Amino acid sequence: MYYFCFTLPTCIRCPAVKEFLLAHSEIKGELIDASQPTGLLLAQQYQVTSAPTVIIFEDQPTTNQTPLELGRFFEKYELEEFWKKVGG
């Protein structure tokens, strides 16, 4: 699994989501600041419209291929539920 976590500096729910992801180091991924030009482009590419948004993929995306998306999560409790289901 691999994640993209889209955040904004002013987001009040983002710290809890980032903390959960960083505490589970077995989940690899990227924290993406959607207020920066590169982050905004990725957010548009993946049709992200709010922060935080965590997209979990089957594998790490590459420039040539986007792997199967396993889910999108917007709150820490959603990530916790997903993590329990996948055996984390």
C-alpha positions, 0 to 999 in steps of 0.5 A, spaced: 500 500 500 501 507 498 498 513 500 497 520 498 495 525 503 493 532 501 493 537 506 493 545 507 496 549 512 490 552 515 486 545 515 484 543 522 483 536 521 490 535 518 494 534 524 491 528 526 490 525 520 498 526 519 499 524 526 496 517 524 499 516 518 506 517 521 505 513 527 504 507 522 511 507 518 509 500 515 504 504 511 509 508 505 506 514 502 507 522 501 504 528 505 502 533 499 501 540 501 496 542 496 497 550 497 504 549 493 504 549 486 506 541 485 501 539 490 495 543 487 497 540 480 497 533 484 490 535 487 487 536 481 490 530 477 487 526 483 480 530 483 481 532 490 477 538 493 478 538 500 483 537 506 485 532 508 484 527 503 488 521 504 488 516 497 490 509 499 493 505 493 495 498 492 502 500 490 506 506 489 503 511 483 508 512 477 508 517 472 506 512 467 501 508 471 496 509 477 495 503 481 488 501 484 485 506 488 483 502 495 480 508 498 479 515 500 479 518 507 477 525 510 477 523 517 482 520 522 477 515 524 476 513 517 483 511 517 483 507 523 477 503 521 480 501 514 487 500 518 483 495 522 479 491 516 486 490 512 489 487 518 493 493 521 
